[in-house]
Each structure stands twice: as structure tokens, then as C-alpha cells.
């Protein structure tokens, strides 16, 4: 079997788009005769990032030796953190060929959380991805954004999918006096959840997930239901029992949770930004506008059967095929 090394700053038990993506394409890789191995914070000393414990800061000691011991046929650097940066430098020194991917709008993220100027982060990212054979971005809109930011390498749109086997609800929707508006994801400042929470007296708002901003939001918005992390059947039931899924973020690059919601017939309300504009069909499976409350109300009127049918094109098989077709030999 050919060996693909995934270099990532994420732990495998983290709940985010990077981990979800590689966990889902792995079975397709194996079926095609590939083995996927990971170089992640488990291999190095690491600490939680101050103010954002979900992010891990590692000391990638002797990373070149570790990569040589793994002896991969292909390398894919998935994140731009300390481990990804160290692998990038070693790849350049050793004249290795590898690919990278762009999962997170770090310039906007770091500006929101730590007030780091956006131009500084983009300068680092241009350097980081400049040695990559191909940069896999999440959507066409993100491909256009990176090209506008003068990324020199080939940038390719890389789709995502839905795990329909494990996202299979059992509970029948219950009648309620107020409509349920659901959010699934990290509860952190850059997710722009406050725009949803302010509607607590107009809808029954449920938030699935956890993060550094949860305590503050719980205290400020007592009528919002914070349900913590959900997976599998419990998560599927949350999606299926919601009237609308709301995606208030303006800094995400895709939003796997959007297509998960669509796959269960739940329409989506969002802002017209990268991610939603690449996934949603206005007035068919969701609604996008700068007025989130209006979009939620419009989305509630959509036909759930039609919403579900629009999700069929999002598959992990296609995600793997794009990834496989752009691999480069070491």
C-alpha cells in the first residue's frame, strides 16, 4: 500500500472540519490501496493555546527524523500551525514534494481573537503555501480569495461530504409553540454566535457544541439552550428536529455542518459569504441575507423534501477522489 502522511496540528479526537475531513476520507483511501498515517501533537510536547484551548501549540522536535522514519510516498500538510510550519521548512530543505490545504480563514480568525493585523497573517500564509505542489481550498469562493491574495501555487477547490450512515435520526419531530433554530459547531468568538443569540426571544435557539465563549454567552443569553457536544444519533436527532439551521459565521471556509443539516431536510439560514454561497441554493434549500432573522423566517417556509434532495451531490467519495488525483510523489 502507498503511504500518505497527513501533517496536522490537530489531535484526532478534536471536533472540527480538518479532523472530520480526514477521518471520513480514510476508508476510501484504504479501499483504493492507500494507507493514511498522521503526524500530529501526540508525537511532540504541546500546550493549549492561551485563550483558545482547542488549538494546540506543539514543539515539533526532530520532525525531519520522524518523517523519514514514517517513509511516506506522499505528504499532505493540513494545517499552518507549528507542526505544519516545521514540516514545510523540512520539506523545502530536503527538496521534498508535498501538497497543502487551506481549511481556516486564519487572518480573520487571528484578527478577531488576538487583534493581529490581517496583512501580517496573509504574508505568512503566502510564504507557507508557496512551496506546495497544489493548495486544496474548500470552495471556489476560497480559491478566488486566495488568488486575489496572490497565492502563487495552483489552488484547487476541494469539496466535502456527509456521513449518511452515522447521521441517521430516529426521533419524530415534536410540535412546539416556538420554532427551533439550531447551531452546531465551536462556541467561540469568531463564529459570530452573538448575532444568533440576540434572537433568543423570537425563536427557540439550540446550540450544539462547546468552546471558550460558551460561559459568557450562557450568562448573557439565558433563554438559549446550550446542549454541549453531540455526535452520531444524538446529533442527527438535533438536526432533524430543528426547523432551521443557522450558520452565523462570516469567517469559515466551508461549513460541513451546513451540508449535514441539508442531508436531513433542515433548511439553512446564513450570511452571503464564502461557504454558504458555495453550498446553498437561494430559496431552495436555504436563505442568505445580511438580515439573519429574515433569512431564518424565509428558510422556515422551504420544502424539507426538496432541501434533502439538494444534498445528494455532497459525498466523501468525491472529496477523496479530488484529494487522490492531486497527490504528488515525495
N, C-alpha and C positions, 0 to 999 in steps of 0.2 A: 504493500500500500504506500502511495505517496503521502508524505507528511507535511501538513500545513501548520506552521507555528503562528498562533494568534498572540500578539503582544498587547497587553491591556493593563490599564491602571485600576481596573475594577475587580473586586472579588466575585467569585462565581455565584454567591448567594445574594448579591445585591439585586434590587428590583429596579431596573432601568432599561432603556432602549438598547444599549450596547449589549448587555448580558442577554437580554431576551432574543436579540437577533441571532447571535452565535449559538445559543442553546437550541434554537429552532432549526437552523440550517445544518446542524451537526449530523442528524440522522440521514439527511440527503447526501451529505458528503461521504459518509460511510457506505451508503448504497452505491455510490459511484466509484468506490475504491480508494477513498482518501481517509487519512487519519488526522484528526484535529487535536493538537496539543496546545496548552496555554502557558504563557509566561506572565505571571500576574503578581500582586503584592504578597501572595503566600510564599514566594521564593526569596523575599527580601525583608529587612526590618522596615516597618511602616508605622505611621501615626495617623490619627484622624485630622483632617484639615480644620484649623481653628474657625469656629463659626459655622462649619458645614461638615459634620462628622461623616456624612455619606461619602464624601470624597476622601480617598486615601493618598497620603504622601509617602512615597517609598524611597529608600536609599538603594538604588539598583547596583549594588556592589558586584563586580566581576560579571556583568551581564554578557559581555562578549564570550567568556568561557562557557557560561550556561547555554548560550545559543549554539555554540559549537558542539557541546555535549548532546543537545537535542538533535542536531544534524538534520535540519528540515530541508525539504525540497523547495518549499515556498514560505515566504514570510509576509504576514499582513500585520501592520501596526495600526491598531484600532483606536488608540487614544493619544492625546498630545500631552499627557502628564509626565512625571519624572521617568517612569519606566519606558514609555513610548519615546521620549526625548533621547534617553540613553541608547535605546536600540537604534534610533535614527542615526545618531552620531557614529555608533559602531558600524552600522551598515555603510555609511559614507566612507569611513576609514578603510574598511575591508573590501570596498567595492562590491558589496552585495546588492542584488536587485530585489526590490520589495514593493508592495503596494501600501497605501494608507487609506483611511476613511475619515469622513467628517460627519460626526454624529450630533455635535452640540455647538450652538452659537456661543462659543466662549467669549468673544468680545463683548457681546451684550450681557452675558451672564456675569462676567467679572466687573463690568461697569455697574450693574445693578447691585451686586453683593459687596464689592470691595472698592467701588468708585475708581477702578483703573481705566484710564482713557482707552477708548476703543481702538484708536490707531496703533497703540503700542501692541495690543494683543494680535491685531491683524498682521503686523510686521513679523511677529514671532511665527504665526501660522503660515505665512507665505514661505518663510525660511524652512519650517518643519516639513511642509509638503513638497518643497521644491525638488527633493531627491527621489520622490516616489515615482514609480512607473505609471500608475494610474491612481487618481484620487476618486474614491467612491463616495458620492454625496447622496443624500436621502431622496431628493426630488429634483425635478427640472428647475424649479424656482431657486433651489440652493445651488445648483450648477451655475445658473445665471449670476447669482450673487457672488460666488467665488471667482468667476471670470471677471466680473466688474471690479473685484478687489485685486485683480492682476495676479491670480494664481497661474503659474507658468505651465504646470503639467496638465496632462489630459484629465479632465474631470467628467465623470460618468454618473448618470442617475441610477440609483440602486434602490429598487422597490422593497417593500416589506410585506408580511403576510399575516394570516390569522391561524392560530392553532385550534381548529374547529373540533378536534377530538376531545380536548380538555375544557373547552369553553362551551359547555353544553348544559343549559339551565333545566331545572326540574320544577321550580315553583311557578304556580299560576299567578298572574298579576292580580293584586288585590285592589278593590275600589278604595279611593281616598278622597277626602274633602279637598285637598290641595294637590297640585301636580308635583311629581318628584323630578328634580333636576339633579343629575349625578355628575360628579367629577371623579376621575381615577388618576392617581399619579403622585409624585412627590408633593409634599406640603411645604413649599419653600417660596421665598420671596420672588424669585424670578418667574414663577409660574403664574403670577398675576391673579391669584385667587381672591384677592380683596374685591375685584370687580364682580365676582360671582357672589361672594358672601354678603355684600351690601343689599342683595335682593332677598335676604332671609325672611322678610315679612310678606313676600309676594309668592314664594314657592317653598316647597319642602325640599331643602337642599341637603344632599348627602355627599360627603367627601370620603372616598376610599383611598387610604394611603397614610403616610406619616412623613415627618421631616422637621427641620429646625424651626419652622414658622407655625407649627400646629398649636402650641400652647398659647401663643399670642392671639391667634385667630379664634381659638375656643373661648378665650376670655372676652374678646371684643364682640363676637357674634354668637351669643348663647343659643339662638334658635337653629343654628346649623348643626346637623348630625355628623360627627366625626367618627367613622367606623373603623379606622385603623387599616392595616394591610389585609387584603383578601386575595385568595388565589383559587384556581380551579372552579369547582362547583359554586362556592360561595360568591366568587367574583362574577361568574356567569349569571347567577340569580340577581345580583345587583344591577347588571346591565339590562337584563330582560325586564325587570320590574320598574325601571325608570321610564318616565315619559319622554325625557330629553337628556342627552348627554351634552354637557357644556365643556368646551375647551377654551378657557380664557387666556391661555398663554400667547404671547406675541414673540417669544424668543426660541421656541422649539424648531427643530428642523424637519420633523415629520409628525409624530404622534401616533404610535402603534395603537394606543387606546381608542383613537378615532375609528380605525377600521374594525377593531374588536367590537365596538358598540354597533357599528353598521351591520356586522355579521349576525347580530341578534335582533335586528329590526328597529333599533333605537336611533332616531334621527339626532343630528349633531348641530349645536349652535356654536359659532366661533367668530373670531375676528377675521377679516380678509387678509391674512398674512401667509407667509411661506409655511407649508404643512397643510393647513386646511384648504388653501386654494388649489393644491395639487391633488387633493383627495375628494373633496366634496363637490357635488353637483347641485348648484343653487336651485332651491325649490323642489328638488327631487329627493335627496337624502339628507339635506341639511339646509341651514341658512347662515349666511355670513354678512355682517354689517358692523359698523362702529358702535351700534346701539345693541348691547348684549341682551337686554331684556326683550327688545323687539324681536331679535333673532330667535330667542327661546320660544316666544309665543308663536312665531311663524312655523318653527320646526315641529311644534306640538301637533300641528294640523296635517302633517305629512303621512302618507300611507306607509305603514310599517312593512308590509309585504314588499313594496317597491324598494324601500330602504334596504331591506335584507338582500334583495336580488342584485343591488349595485355593488355588493361586497365580494362577489364571487371572483372577480379578477385579481384580488389580492391574495397571493399564495406564497408560502415559504419555498415551494419548488422553484418558482421564478426567481425569488431572491437568491437562492443557491446558484441557479444557472448563471445569473449575471456575475456573481462573485467568482464562480469557477472559470467562466470564459475570460476573465480579466486577470487571472493569476499569471505571475511571471516567475520563471525559474531563478533560483538563487544565484 
